[in-house]
């Protein structure tokens, strides 16, 4: 039986947890994220616990990012459609984590796609020059120069911080002020 793995918006997922572990369950009953046996456990992919169908789901999500990352979106916050820095940074950090989990022995799950996912993450990150505030920090969108605490999470997860100021010099400042 072949199943189609289509990504869903965050609001369609449910968190099932017992205080020590949890799973993010999609509307079709598929587990989109699992934290076990404890909240601070490594991701299942890093422990090589994902089955082939899980890697196919990851590839489907990465393909969707590849096709749609240039589209304006409302983000998970249901704001007006813009090219939000947070949405693009979340894609970068997710693709980098996916590529890191997929690297391993040739022929392993996801190994063939790791380089492609890393390259897509680099392309998306390079597009974020329109979201670098003149002070050198990320701003919410090209049209919204305000700082946003939500921009810290992708940076913490490895998406990176702005490499240059508007004048082209290294920033040396934190990701937000």
Secondary structure, 3 states (H helix, E strand, C coil): CCCCCCCCCHHHCEEEECCCCEEEECCCCCEEEEECCCCCCCCCCCCCCCCHHHHHHHHHHHHHHHHHCCCCECCCCCCCCECEHHHHHHHHHHHHHHHHHHCCCCCCCCHHHHHHHHHHHHHHHHHHHHHECCCCCECCECCECCCCCHHHHHHHCCCCCCCECCCCCECCCCCCC
